[in-house]
């Protein structure tokens, strides 16, 4: 496109300069002839100008009639365009068209948050995501509901070492509930948001909350992340699958839908600073802040709390890639010895993973501890932190074949 931008002015300049040019002798003769007849041309110009006023008045009168007819044609055209749009919507979109268009929408709402475009026929509630033969349904094996696991993160991958080589990864920082379909205070939320990448196309849950154990949230609250269990490889397109609902009673069919569907993340639309996009539902929305991490490896973070003397509040956060955006790993009350949920974080090769632990009571944190873990080749690093309330053991595990040698 840059070449086209510079080429266009050159074409225009050449055309103006080249039109009407002659060989040297012919050009000189033409200039003399023009000089002789210059006075005669000037007289004709004055007469033409006088006649031009009359022509202009006639043209304006005719123009009013033409404008009226043109307005009627435009009105008819709008009706034709509406009918054509309905016909296109009713028809099937080709796989190639869908593949090219289903990424981050360029339509921004008033608060300048980009919309994450919803794939057509991707609803879980009506089952359309499991029917049909669209390319993304076949490529990501939507019918396979198997999950990525910590124990076998390669899931039978033929070359495990290749799996752990540095690559582009997709890292989610936070999920925020920005709009609820109801206005009557806190709600009970459950459901999942998961990613499928080209490694095995299995469900890699970022959020996975059971209906039997929903979380209570308000509008504006952050949704706690429970995953992923493996780094999300963004060397190729990633599919995001989501189905989150609000529990309203005993029967699941009576629950309200928060967000439902699937979207695509294209590695060509890369951004290396935290970026927020919005997943829209039916009068509801969730904001997802994420980033693409270049030359990344995945670090597994484990936190074990022991020797608990009294109940206390604990907040565990981490930072990656030298960015200031927080990834909240845990925020709650500790009353006894506890092993916190493991998390996998994408870390830039030869970079560091920074952890921050806050200990206190209520909204007041009396202690803050920070530790940094440098990327290692096939190993782990740990840190023992002693606080007034308990002993906290932090362990970061790096996979085999992490660094290029």
N, C-alpha and C positions, 0 to 999 in steps of 0.2 A: 504493500500500500504506500510505503514511503517513496518508492520509485515512481509510482503513478503521480504522487503529489508534486514531485519535482519535475516530472516530464511535461505536465500539462501547461505550465507557464511558457516553457520553451516552444511548444507547438504554437501557442497563441502568438508569441513574439515573431516566429519565423513566418507565419501566415501574413501578418500585417506588413512585415518588411518585404516579403517576396511578391505579393500581388501587384501586377502592373509593371514589373521590371522588364527592361528590354536590353538588347545588346548595346554596346557603347554608342555606335554611330546612329542607330535608330532612335535611341533615347535622346541624343542631343537634338536631332531634327524635330522630334515631338515637342521638346521644350520650347524651341523657337516658334513653332506653329501655335502653341498654346499662348505665347506672349502676344502674337499678332492679333489673335481673336479674343484676347482677354476682355477688351472693352465691350465687344458685342455680347459676350457671355454675361457680363455684369448687368447689362440692360435687360436681358432675358430673365435674369434672377429677380430683378425688381418686379417685373410683370408677373412672374410666377408667384411671388410673395403676395401680391394683391389678390390674385385669383385664389391663393391658398386660404385666405380668410373666409371666402365664401364656401370653399370646399370643407373647411373645418366646421362651419356651422351646420352644413348638411350632414357631415359625418357624425356630429354630436346627436343630431336628431335621429339618425338611423341607429346610432349606438344605444340609445335608450330602449328602442324596440328590441335590438339584439340582446341587451342585458336582461330584459324581461324574459325572453325566450330561453336564454342561458340559465337563468335562475330556475325556471321550470324543469330544464334538463337535469340540473344538479339535484333537484328534489327527487326526480325519477331515478337518478343514479344512486341516491342514498337507499331507496327502497330496494333496488337491484342488488346493492352491496350487502344489505341486511339479509336478503334471501340467499345470496351466495355464501355468506358466512355460516348461515344455518346449515346449508348443504354440506359445507366442509366439515363442520362439527359433527354432523350426523354420519359422515363417511369415515372410513378407516384411514388412519395415518400410517404411512409406511414405516418400517423399522428404521430405515436410514434417517428419515425426518425426525422420528422420535429420539433417536440416539443423539442427534445434533442439537436438539432443542431442550432436552430435559436436564438442565444444570441450575446454576443460580440465576434467578430471574433478574432482568435489568430494570424491572418496575419497582421503584422505591416508594414506600408509604411516607407519610409526613414526617416521621421521626428518623428517616434516612437509614432504616434497617432493611437490607435486601431480603427478598422473599426466596425461600428454597422451593423450587418448582416441584409440584406434585406430578408423578407419573400417572398417566391415564389408566384406568381399570386396575388400580392397585389397592383397593379397599379390602381390609380384613373382615370388616363387619358383614359385608354382603358376599364375601368369598370370591370377588372378582380377581383378586391377586393370584389365586390358585388356578384360575381357568384361562383359556386362551393360549396362544403360542407366540407371544411377543418375544423379541430377542433377549430382553433382560430377564424374563421368566425362565428361559432355557439356559442362558449363560450363567446365571447365579443360582440355578437349581432351587427355585423358590419352594418347591414342594418338599424339599429336604429340610426338616426342622431340627436337625442335629446341631449341637452347640460346640463351640471351641472349648477346650478344657485346659486347665493348668498342667495336669499330669502329662498330657500328650499334645503339647501346643502345635506340633507339626502335623498331627492327625494323619499319619501315614504318608507324609510328603516324601517323595522319592529321594531328595537330596537335602537333608536337614541342615547341612552346613550352608548351602545356598540360601536357605530360609533366613539365616541370621546374619547375612552380609548386610552392610549398611545400604539403605535404600530410602526413597521418599516414603514418609509415614504421615498419617493423619492423626492429629492429637486434638481431642476435645478438652477444653478448659472448664466449661460450665454449661449448665442448662437452667434457664430461668423461665418460670411460669409468668408470662406477662399479661395474659388475659384469660379470664374464666368465663364460661357461658352462664354462670350464676353469680349473683351479687350478695348472697347471704352468708358471708364469712368463710371460715375454713372448709375445705372439702377433703374427702378421702380419695387419694389418687393411687392408681396401680397401672401396670402395663409395662411396656418395654420400648427401648430404642436400641437397635442393633446395626452392625455393619457387616457387609459381606464383601470380601476382597478376592482377588484372583488366586490367592494361595490355595484355598480349599472351598471357598464359597459358603462356609458354614456360618451360622449365626454367632457373631462376636458381640455379646451384650455390653452396651455402655450403661444402660439402665435396665434393670429387670426386677420388678416389684410384683409380688404375688397378690391376688385379690383377697386371699385369706389374711394377709398382713400388709394392708395399705399404709401409706404415709399420709399424715395430715399436713396440708399446706394451705397458704393464703396466696392471693394474687400478689405477685412480686417476689415470691419465695424462690429459692434455688432448689432444684430437684437433685438429691444426692445421687452421685454416680456409683454404680456397683462394678464397673469394669473399665476397660476391656480386659480379657484374659490373655491376649496376645496383641503385639503391635499391629496396627492396621496398615497394611502395605498399600501405598498409593502410587506404585509404579504404573498401575493401570486403573481404570475406572472402578470406583467403589460404590456399592449400592447401600443406601441407608433405609432401613425398614423400621416402621414405628406404628405402634398401636397402644395408645394410652387412654384410659377411661376414668370417669369419676364414679365411685361407688355410691349408689343412692338407696339401695335396699337389699333385700335378700336375693332377688333374682338378677342374674347377670344381664339378661336381655333388657332390664329396665335401667341399666346404668347409662350415664351420659358419655358421649364420645368427646375426648379432648382433641387428639390428633390421630389420624389414621391414613396410612398409605406408604409410599416408597418414593425416594428421590435418588438422584445420581450425583456423585462428586467426581468431577473430571480433573485429572492431573494437569491438563493443559491450562486450566484456570487457576494457576497456583498463586498463593499469597503467603508471605513468610513473616507477617505480623498478625497478631490476633485479629480475627474478623468475625463479626456477628451476623448471622442470617436467621430468618424467622420461618418456623414451620407453622403454617396456618391450619386451623381446624374449623369447625362450625361455630363461629362466634367465639373462638378461643385461639390462643397462640402460645408457642414456646420459642424462646430465643436460644440459639446455640452459638457459643463462642468457640472458635477452633482455629487451627493453624496447620500449615503444611511444614513438616520438618525435613530439611534436606540431609542426606547422608546420615540417617538416624538408625539407632539400634534401640531395642526395647529393654528397659530396666524393670525388674520385678521388685516392688517395695513391700516389705513385711514389717509390721510393728507389733511387738508383744509387750503387754503391760503386766507387771508382776509386783509382788510385795506391796499391795495396796493397803495403805494405812487408814484412809478415809475416802469417802466419795468425793469426786472432783470432776470438773469439766476439762475436757481435752479437745484441742483443735490441732489437727495435723494437716499441713499444706505443703505443696512442693512447687518448684519452679524449674522450668527447663529451657534450654537454648538461650540463656541470658535474658529472657523476657520477664517482665514484671507481672504478667497475668498469672493469677493464682489458680492452682488445681487443688480443690478441697478434697482430701482423702477421708477425713473423719471429723465430725463435729458433734459431740454428744457427751453424755455423762458416763463415767467409769466408776463402778461400785465394787468391783472385784477383779481378780486377775482375768485378763482377757486377751485373746489373739484377734487383732483387727483384720478386716478383710484385706486380702492382697490386691494390689493394683499394678498395672503395667503402664509405664510412661515412656514415650518416645524421647530419646535424648540424642543430641547431635554427636556424631563421631568425634572423639577426642575432646568432648565437652564435659560438662558437669551437671549433676542433678542436685539441686539445693532443697533441703527440707527445713521446715520451720514448725516447731512444736510449742503450743501455748498451753499452760497449765494454770488453773485458777478455780474460782467459785463464782457461779452466775455469769454476769457479763464482764466481770473484772478478772483479768488474767494477771496473776502475780509473778509468774515466771515465763520466760521465753527462751527457747534453745534453738540454735541454728547449726546445721551440719551440712557439709558438702561432700559429694561422692563423685570422684572422677571415673570416667568410663574405663573399664578393665577388660582384658582379653580372657574370657572364660574363667570367671571367678566371682567372688563376692566381697563386699566390704560391710563392716558393721560398726555400730557405735552404741555404747551403754550410757544412758543418761539417768542420773540420780536426781530426783526431785523431792520436795517435802512430802508429797502424797504417795509416791510410788516410784518404782524403777521401770524405765522404758528402754526396751531394746529395739534398735532399728537396724534392719538388714536390707541391703540392696544387692540383687543377684543379676549378674551379666551373663548372657548366653554364650555358648561356644562359638568360635569363629567370629567374634565381635569385630575385631580390628583387622584391617588389611595389612598383611605382612609381606 
